[in-house]
Amino acid sequence: MNQLRTCLEALLNGEFICVHRSRELFRCLQEPLFRAQVEAALQPLGRTLGALGDENSPDVFFARYTKLDSSVDVESARAMLVSIRDQVRPCVEFIQLSIHAGRSDSHLEPGDEISFSALLEAIEEQSVYKDRLRDLASFDMFNRAKSAKDNKDRLSIILKAMADAGYVIKRDGESANYIATGKM
């Protein structure tokens, strides 16, 4: 499959393309000619290429609507906003847990590594973090974590749900650690 098609499908599926999630597509989007091709393909669909970060060197790319003239576009945008709304609070709660459990005093940024073992160790040591992890399982986004047998299983389910939603990506195939993506 060619890179343009792969990129357009990802963007139209609501993905955020960053160096951590899709290094090759991100590299392609940094090339002005490729970016112009993407823009031209998105235009008839009422969308344009959005970016976050430095204007000359964006950190993440995504598709956004140019106008909401059609009822189909309005409904699609509404569905996206509802999805984002339902994911923001659980993600913020997870970020707060990771910060308070010893990550650091700063926020979670794209490229930051989330050490599964360090986070689990901090959770196991403090009952307040165990409670926060249990509270995270109450969000619909993490509903499978409600039935987890222990904190390790619960944390694993929560991180997998965040990966499925595109906020984090596994460091590599065998690692239990995750990397925050540009969607974060």
Secondary structure, 3 states (H helix, E strand, C coil): CCHHHHHHHHHHCCCCEECCCCHHHHHHHCCHHHHHHHHHHHHHHCEEEEEEEECCEEEEEEEEECCCCCHHHHHHHHHHHHHHHHHHHHHHHHHHHHHHCCCCCCCCCCCCEECHHHHHHHHHHCHHHHHHHHHHCCCHHHHHHHHCCCHHHHHHHHHHHHHHCCCEEECCCCCCCEEECCCC
